[in-house]
Amino acid sequence: MLGTSPHSAAAAAAFFGHAAASNLTAAAAINANIAWPTSTPPPSLAATAYSASAGLLVSCIAGLTAISTAIFLLTRRRERHAPTYPSTEYALLQWRDVPSMRIDMARLVLTRHLASGSTGDVYVGTYADAPVAVKTLALTKRSAKHVQRFVDEISLLARVRGPCILHVVGAAWHPSDPASLHAVLEYMDLGDLASFLDRTPPTAFPFDHKLHCALNLARALAHLHSLDVLHRDLTSHNVLLDSTCGTKLADFGVARTYVQGQNDAMLSGGRGTYRWMAPEMLLSHEYDASVYVFSLGVVLTELETHREPYSELTGKTNEPLDDSAVLGLVLHGHQRPTFTEACPPWFKALAMVCMEQDPAARPTAYDVIQVLERHIPELI
């Protein structure tokens, strides 16, 4: 609703024409003859206050404009440094079953950056007001090859759905930009196992809870085995914890399917992270599902010690050994991570047999489940 102060006439002239302005001017003249109450400023003071407010408003708008411009220029600068790809490059993408998982991108909100990896970033956000984790490709990893690998990872994660596997909520992307693909995943509020062990004293993580964590992980591997899927990068960094949902296996970026009992059941080529890898993977020899049992054994040592594998080993100068030195000991000296004196003998024996040098001597994930289930009732 319009007021009757003198400055309102100028505003009306701009918005409604001179007829409306003249009416407001007459009203202002009448108001000039009225004795103003002491609690109300005279017109001249009101005009001064208005001018100050207007100046402040202009300053705020100018500041916001400057900030918006800076963000825009920074974004443009980052985009200029990122490689560009012709839209036709994505024409041959095999989308698998990802289109059936598509969700409304307008309902997806990214709230903060969580982590960066070799090919992308992970954010915490919300989808339909529920907390989620969102994985995206890095600006420098948006070629058709990288997008295809990302599509394959999302598709595989959806296919191996299970109670001990990280749940994929869906996928979202801009219609004109396949590289904007977002994997929307279940949010695990305690983060990855490696970080949790690093920040948590052993006394604050009861051993029976650790056994349940190990059991869920073994169940996840058995589930993958039943679907002829090899994870190939089982480390404590890819095991996620939640205060409600427990332990789940995540990150299927280098997972592969295999055909059990056929010649191509044996895979080759190193994948995964060195300190968790079986010797045959380190040597790029043929391997099978027993490699993830070896990695499981390494994770069991982390659960017991709260240490990174082999971090207790030092050189002549008392410095921690680097990866190359550790690999030499693992391959040629049959070195394995150590345990604390408080470790139950049966748990140490289980971890050690999982890390046998000979793949044929290692138990299956089903064997590990049976051993863990026999000991968990003792602690309940």
C-alpha positions as a Python dict, from the first residue, in 0.01 Angstrom:
ca = {
    (1, 'M'): (0, 0, 0),
    (2, 'L'): (139, 346, -97),
    (3, 'G'): (217, 607, 173),
    (4, 'T'): (173, 983, 156),
    (5, 'S'): (524, 1116, 227),
    (6, 'P'): (688, 1350, -29),
    (7, 'H'): (928, 1085, -156),
    (8, 'S'): (629, 863, -237),
    (9, 'A'): (528, 1107, -509),
    (10, 'A'): (854, 1059, -693),
    (11, 'A'): (818, 684, -662),
    (12, 'A'): (462, 696, -789),
    (13, 'A'): (566, 908, -1085),
    (14, 'A'): (810, 640, -1184),
    (15, 'F'): (570, 347, -1142),
    (16, 'F'): (218, 483, -1203),
    (17, 'G'): (248, 813, -1394),
    (18, 'H'): (196, 1178, -1302),
    (19, 'A'): (-174, 1153, -1208),
    (20, 'A'): (-103, 927, -917),
    (21, 'A'): (196, 1140, -828),
    (22, 'S'): (-7, 1462, -809),
    (23, 'N'): (-259, 1298, -575),
    (24, 'L'): (20, 1195, -343),
    (25, 'T'): (172, 1544, -356),
    (26, 'A'): (-158, 1696, -243),
    (27, 'A'): (-179, 1450, 41),
    (28, 'A'): (173, 1543, 143),
    (29, 'A'): (82, 1913, 152),
    (30, 'I'): (-209, 1842, 387),
    (31, 'N'): (17, 1640, 612),
    (32, 'A'): (262, 1931, 632),
    (33, 'N'): (4, 2139, 827),
    (34, 'I'): (-54, 1871, 1090),
    (35, 'A'): (127, 1889, 1426),
    (36, 'W'): (324, 1563, 1446),
    (37, 'P'): (317, 1367, 1775),
    (38, 'T'): (648, 1366, 1959),
    (39, 'S'): (674, 991, 1912),
    (40, 'T'): (663, 1024, 1533),
    (41, 'P'): (947, 1190, 1338),
    (42, 'P'): (862, 1488, 1122),
    (43, 'P'): (863, 1442, 746),
    (44, 'S'): (1215, 1580, 711),
    (45, 'L'): (1357, 1324, 955),
    (46, 'A'): (1161, 1044, 789),
    (47, 'A'): (1310, 1145, 456),
    (48, 'T'): (1657, 1139, 608),
    (49, 'A'): (1597, 794, 758),
    (50, 'Y'): (1463, 672, 425),
    (51, 'S'): (1772, 802, 245),
    (52, 'A'): (1997, 624, 493),
    (53, 'S'): (1799, 302, 458),
    (54, 'A'): (1806, 331, 81),
    (55, 'G'): (2181, 381, 89),
    (56, 'L'): (2226, 78, 310),
    (57, 'L'): (2005, -128, 80),
    (58, 'V'): (2205, -21, -224),
    (59, 'S'): (2529, -112, -44),
    (60, 'C'): (2394, -457, 47),
    (61, 'I'): (2278, -518, -309),
    (62, 'A'): (2616, -409, -441),
    (63, 'G'): (2793, -642, -196),
    (64, 'L'): (2576, -938, -289),
    (65, 'T'): (2629, -863, -655),
    (66, 'A'): (3005, -859, -604),
    (67, 'I'): (2997, -1193, -420),
    (68, 'S'): (2775, -1350, -686),
    (69, 'T'): (3007, -1220, -957),
    (70, 'A'): (3310, -1364, -778),
    (71, 'I'): (3146, -1707, -743),
    (72, 'F'): (3043, -1698, -1109),
    (73, 'L'): (3395, -1605, -1223),
    (74, 'L'): (3549, -1874, -1002),
    (75, 'T'): (3313, -2136, -1143),
    (76, 'R'): (3388, -2023, -1498),
    (77, 'R'): (3760, -2038, -1424),
    (78, 'R'): (3733, -2395, -1294),
    (79, 'E'): (3528, -2494, -1597),
    (80, 'R'): (3787, -2342, -1832),
    (81, 'H'): (4057, -2559, -1673),
    (82, 'A'): (3844, -2872, -1709),
    (83, 'P'): (3862, -3054, -2043),
    (84, 'T'): (3562, -3023, -2270),
    (85, 'Y'): (3405, -3310, -2457),
    (86, 'P'): (3179, -3302, -2762),
    (87, 'S'): (2824, -3407, -2685),
    (88, 'T'): (2853, -3678, -2950),
    (89, 'E'): (3118, -3852, -2739),
    (90, 'Y'): (2847, -3972, -2501),
    (91, 'A'): (2623, -4109, -2778),
    (92, 'L'): (2754, -4464, -2738),
    (93, 'L'): (2720, -4483, -2360),
    (94, 'Q'): (2565, -4807, -2234),
    (95, 'W'): (2333, -4691, -1957),
    (96, 'R'): (2252, -5044, -1832),
    (97, 'D'): (1959, -5021, -1591),
    (98, 'V'): (2052, -4675, -1459),
    (99, 'P'): (1761, -4496, -1637),
    (100, 'S'): (1516, -4705, -1433),
    (101, 'M'): (1687, -4571, -1118),
    (102, 'R'): (1659, -4206, -1219),
    (103, 'I'): (1532, -3966, -952),
    (104, 'D'): (1427, -3601, -960),
    (105, 'M'): (1739, -3385, -948),
    (106, 'A'): (1534, -3089, -826),
    (107, 'R'): (1475, -3273, -496),
    (108, 'L'): (1847, -3338, -446),
    (109, 'V'): (2036, -3085, -233),
    (110, 'L'): (2413, -3097, -168),
    (111, 'T'): (2495, -2947, 172),
    (112, 'R'): (2868, -3004, 221),
    (113, 'H'): (3172, -3166, 66),
    (114, 'L'): (3273, -3487, 242),
    (115, 'A'): (3571, -3633, 57),
    (116, 'S'): (3765, -3641, -270),
    (117, 'G'): (3898, -3946, -451),
    (118, 'S'): (4103, -4014, -762),
    (119, 'T'): (3804, -3983, -993),
    (120, 'G'): (3542, -3785, -807),
    (121, 'D'): (3396, -3624, -498),
    (122, 'V'): (3150, -3728, -229),
    (123, 'Y'): (2903, -3487, -72),
    (124, 'V'): (2655, -3503, 212),
    (125, 'G'): (2309, -3390, 108),
    (126, 'T'): (1940, -3458, 124),
    (127, 'Y'): (1696, -3620, -114),
    (128, 'A'): (1327, -3571, -37),
    (129, 'D'): (1442, -3434, 301),
    (130, 'A'): (1625, -3759, 391),
    (131, 'P'): (2005, -3759, 443),
    (132, 'V'): (2208, -3910, 158),
    (133, 'A'): (2565, -3934, 34),
    (134, 'V'): (2620, -3817, -324),
    (135, 'K'): (2907, -3927, -544),
    (136, 'T'): (3002, -3723, -853),
    (137, 'L'): (3275, -3727, -1116),
    (138, 'A'): (3563, -3481, -1094),
    (139, 'L'): (3571, -3208, -1359),
    (140, 'T'): (3885, -3365, -1508),
    (141, 'K'): (3730, -3715, -1518),
    (142, 'R'): (3428, -3659, -1740),
    (143, 'S'): (3524, -3832, -2062),
    (144, 'A'): (3292, -4096, -2203),
    (145, 'K'): (3523, -4363, -2061),
    (146, 'H'): (3494, -4225, -1708),
    (147, 'V'): (3118, -4176, -1735),
    (148, 'Q'): (3078, -4535, -1857),
    (149, 'R'): (3275, -4669, -1561),
    (150, 'F'): (3059, -4463, -1326),
    (151, 'V'): (2742, -4595, -1489),
    (152, 'D'): (2873, -4951, -1454),
    (153, 'E'): (2952, -4896, -1085),
    (154, 'I'): (2604, -4760, -1009),
    (155, 'S'): (2439, -5040, -1206),
    (156, 'L'): (2643, -5310, -1029),
    (157, 'L'): (2579, -5160, -686),
    (158, 'A'): (2205, -5172, -754),
    (159, 'R'): (2227, -5531, -879),
    (160, 'V'): (2406, -5664, -570),
    (161, 'R'): (2160, -5505, -328),
    (162, 'G'): (2168, -5672, 14),
    (163, 'P'): (2145, -5596, 387),
    (164, 'C'): (2524, -5568, 421),
    (165, 'I'): (2579, -5373, 97),
    (166, 'L'): (2552, -4994, 76),
    (167, 'H'): (2208, -4908, -60),
    (168, 'V'): (2185, -4700, -378),
    (169, 'V'): (1891, -4459, -359),
    (170, 'G'): (1903, -4366, -725),
    (171, 'A'): (2084, -4167, -993),
    (172, 'A'): (2034, -3810, -1113),
    (173, 'W'): (2175, -3607, -1400),
    (174, 'H'): (2097, -3314, -1624),
    (175, 'P'): (1932, -3435, -1949),
    (176, 'S'): (2182, -3251, -2169),
    (177, 'D'): (2491, -3350, -1970),
    (178, 'P'): (2556, -3720, -1898),
    (179, 'A'): (2879, -3627, -1717),
    (180, 'S'): (2671, -3455, -1448),
    (181, 'L'): (2570, -3801, -1326),
    (182, 'H'): (2516, -3821, -948),
    (183, 'A'): (2507, -4149, -757),
    (184, 'V'): (2272, -4096, -463),
    (185, 'L'): (2363, -4337, -184),
    (186, 'E'): (2259, -4431, 165),
    (187, 'Y'): (2425, -4206, 424),
    (188, 'M'): (2624, -4386, 696),
    (189, 'D'): (2661, -4153, 992),
    (190, 'L'): (2979, -4300, 1147),
    (191, 'G'): (3186, -4284, 829),
    (192, 'D'): (3443, -4538, 710),
    (193, 'L'): (3596, -4800, 935),
    (194, 'A'): (3955, -4675, 896),
    (195, 'S'): (3867, -4326, 1019),
    (196, 'F'): (3645, -4464, 1295),
    (197, 'L'): (3924, -4687, 1429),
    (198, 'D'): (4174, -4402, 1410),
    (199, 'R'): (3962, -4167, 1622),
    (200, 'T'): (3819, -4428, 1862),
    (201, 'P'): (4018, -4576, 2153),
    (202, 'P'): (4005, -4959, 2162),
    (203, 'T'): (3831, -4943, 2500),
    (204, 'A'): (3546, -4744, 2344),
    (205, 'F'): (3481, -5009, 2075),
    (206, 'P'): (3381, -5331, 2257),
    (207, 'F'): (3509, -5655, 2109),
    (208, 'D'): (3159, -5798, 2063),
    (209, 'H'): (3075, -5493, 1847),
    (210, 'K'): (3387, -5562, 1644),
    (211, 'L'): (3274, -5920, 1590),
    (212, 'H'): (2938, -5804, 1460),
    (213, 'C'): (3121, -5567, 1226),
    (214, 'A'): (3339, -5854, 1098),
    (215, 'L'): (3034, -6078, 1061),
    (216, 'N'): (2847, -5825, 848),
    (217, 'L'): (3153, -5782, 630),
    (218, 'A'): (3189, -6158, 581),
    (219, 'R'): (2818, -6179, 497),
    (220, 'A'): (2863, -5904, 238),
    (221, 'L'): (3144, -6100, 72),
    (222, 'A'): (2943, -6423, 77),
    (223, 'H'): (2652, -6237, -83),
    (224, 'L'): (2879, -6105, -359),
    (225, 'H'): (3021, -6453, -411),
    (226, 'S'): (2670, -6591, -459),
    (227, 'L'): (2623, -6336, -739),
    (228, 'D'): (2963, -6412, -897),
    (229, 'V'): (3098, -6065, -813),
    (230, 'L'): (3449, -5982, -692),
    (231, 'H'): (3488, -5655, -502),
    (232, 'R'): (3868, -5635, -561),
    (233, 'D'): (3921, -5332, -336),
    (234, 'L'): (3826, -5449, 11),
    (235, 'T'): (3990, -5214, 262),
    (236, 'S'): (3879, -5051, 585),
    (237, 'H'): (3827, -4731, 383),
    (238, 'N'): (3549, -4901, 187),
    (239, 'V'): (3370, -5039, 492),
    (240, 'L'): (3109, -4795, 625),
    (241, 'L'): (2952, -4780, 970),
    (242, 'D'): (2619, -4649, 1091),
    (243, 'S'): (2480, -4616, 1442),
    (244, 'T'): (2154, -4778, 1327),
    (245, 'C'): (2233, -4987, 1018),
    (246, 'G'): (2561, -5135, 1139),
    (247, 'T'): (2836, -5226, 891),
    (248, 'K'): (2809, -5219, 512),
    (249, 'L'): (3046, -5270, 221),
    (250, 'A'): (3078, -4985, -30),
    (251, 'D'): (3273, -4857, -332),
    (252, 'F'): (3232, -5093, -626),
    (253, 'G'): (3441, -4886, -866),
    (254, 'V'): (3676, -5173, -957),
    (255, 'A'): (3442, -5465, -885),
    (256, 'R'): (3412, -5732, -1152),
    (257, 'T'): (3179, -6016, -1234),
    (258, 'Y'): (3326, -6357, -1300),
    (259, 'V'): (3200, -6698, -1403),
    (260, 'Q'): (3265, -6953, -1134),
    (261, 'G'): (3417, -7280, -1250),
    (262, 'Q'): (3504, -7161, -1601),
    (263, 'N'): (3840, -7058, -1745),
    (264, 'D'): (3759, -6690, -1724),
    (265, 'A'): (3686, -6724, -1353),
    (266, 'M'): (4052, -6640, -1304),
    (267, 'L'): (4120, -6267, -1329),
    (268, 'S'): (4453, -6089, -1350),
    (269, 'G'): (4590, -5741, -1306),
    (270, 'G'): (4643, -5548, -986),
    (271, 'R'): (4344, -5365, -842),
    (272, 'G'): (4282, -5230, -497),
    (273, 'T'): (4509, -5083, -231),
    (274, 'Y'): (4850, -5244, -178),
    (275, 'R'): (4848, -5306, 196),
    (276, 'W'): (4524, -5504, 172),
    (277, 'M'): (4602, -5696, -147),
    (278, 'A'): (4674, -6067, -171),
    (279, 'P'): (5020, -6165, -301),
    (280, 'E'): (4881, -6301, -629),
    (281, 'M'): (4718, -5964, -699),
    (282, 'L'): (5038, -5779, -616),
    (283, 'L'): (5221, -5996, -869),
    (284, 'S'): (4943, -5950, -1129),
    (285, 'H'): (4896, -6326, -1137),
    (286, 'E'): (4566, -6499, -1198),
    (287, 'Y'): (4337, -6491, -898),
    (288, 'D'): (3988, -6581, -784),
    (289, 'A'): (3747, -6508, -499),
    (290, 'S'): (4007, -6604, -237),
    (291, 'V'): (4171, -6262, -278),
    (292, 'Y'): (3890, -6088, -93),
    (293, 'V'): (3924, -6337, 194),
    (294, 'F'): (4289, -6230, 224),
    (295, 'S'): (4178, -5865, 237),
    (296, 'L'): (3917, -5957, 499),
    (297, 'G'): (4195, -6103, 713),
    (298, 'V'): (4383, -5773, 694),
    (299, 'V'): (4072, -5582, 800),
    (300, 'L'): (4034, -5821, 1096),
    (301, 'T'): (4381, -5716, 1215),
    (302, 'E'): (4274, -5352, 1195),
    (303, 'L'): (3964, -5422, 1401),
    (304, 'E'): (4180, -5579, 1672),
    (305, 'T'): (4468, -5327, 1678),
    (306, 'H'): (4313, -4997, 1554),
    (307, 'R'): (4625, -4963, 1336),
    (308, 'E'): (4682, -4933, 963),
    (309, 'P'): (4822, -5260, 826),
    (310, 'Y'): (5201, -5290, 875),
    (311, 'S'): (5225, -4944, 1034),
    (312, 'E'): (5407, -5107, 1326),
    (313, 'L'): (5699, -5204, 1099),
    (314, 'T'): (5995, -4967, 1096),
    (315, 'G'): (6329, -4944, 918),
    (316, 'K'): (6684, -4894, 1045),
    (317, 'T'): (6614, -4528, 1121),
    (318, 'N'): (6298, -4621, 1312),
    (319, 'E'): (6086, -4464, 1039),
    (320, 'P'): (5770, -4644, 917),
    (321, 'L'): (5834, -4857, 610),
    (322, 'D'): (5705, -4726, 279),
    (323, 'D'): (5477, -4928, 53),
    (324, 'S'): (5756, -5075, -159),
    (325, 'A'): (5938, -5210, 148),
    (326, 'V'): (5616, -5354, 288),
    (327, 'L'): (5534, -5522, -42),
    (328, 'G'): (5875, -5686, -50),
    (329, 'L'): (5820, -5831, 297),
    (330, 'V'): (5470, -5952, 212),
    (331, 'L'): (5575, -6119, -112),
    (332, 'H'): (5909, -6268, -15),
    (333, 'G'): (5910, -6279, 364),
    (334, 'H'): (5547, -6375, 413),
    (335, 'Q'): (5509, -6080, 649),
    (336, 'R'): (5161, -6018, 789),
    (337, 'P'): (5015, -5747, 1016),
    (338, 'T'): (5065, -5812, 1386),
    (339, 'F'): (4819, -5828, 1677),
    (340, 'T'): (4808, -5699, 2032),
    (341, 'E'): (4874, -5928, 2328),
    (342, 'A'): (4509, -5900, 2427),
    (343, 'C'): (4384, -6055, 2103),
    (344, 'P'): (4186, -6379, 2157),
    (345, 'P'): (4385, -6670, 2008),
    (346, 'W'): (4094, -6793, 1798),
    (347, 'F'): (4049, -6448, 1638),
    (348, 'K'): (4418, -6425, 1554),
    (349, 'A'): (4410, -6775, 1406),
    (350, 'L'): (4109, -6683, 1192),
    (351, 'A'): (4276, -6370, 1056),
    (352, 'M'): (4602, -6553, 986),
    (353, 'V'): (4438, -6837, 793),
    (354, 'C'): (4254, -6577, 584),
    (355, 'M'): (4595, -6429, 496),
    (356, 'E'): (4759, -6756, 393),
    (357, 'Q'): (5014, -6721, 113),
    (358, 'D'): (4856, -7014, -72),
    (359, 'P'): (4508, -6913, -199),
    (360, 'A'): (4386, -7273, -173),
    (361, 'A'): (4458, -7275, 201),
    (362, 'R'): (4231, -6980, 274),
    (363, 'P'): (3876, -7034, 402),
    (364, 'T'): (3572, -6914, 213),
    (365, 'A'): (3357, -6625, 331),
    (366, 'Y'): (3100, -6884, 443),
    (367, 'D'): (3365, -7053, 661),
    (368, 'V'): (3449, -6719, 822),
    (369, 'I'): (3080, -6658, 896),
    (370, 'Q'): (3051, -6992, 1075),
    (371, 'V'): (3356, -6924, 1293),
    (372, 'L'): (3235, -6577, 1391),
    (373, 'E'): (2883, -6697, 1466),
    (374, 'R'): (3020, -6966, 1699),
    (375, 'H'): (3200, -6706, 1909),
    (376, 'I'): (2958, -6415, 1915),
    (377, 'P'): (2708, -6582, 2157),
    (378, 'E'): (2985, -6596, 2419),
    (379, 'L'): (2983, -6217, 2437),
    (380, 'I'): (2607, -6150, 2436),
}
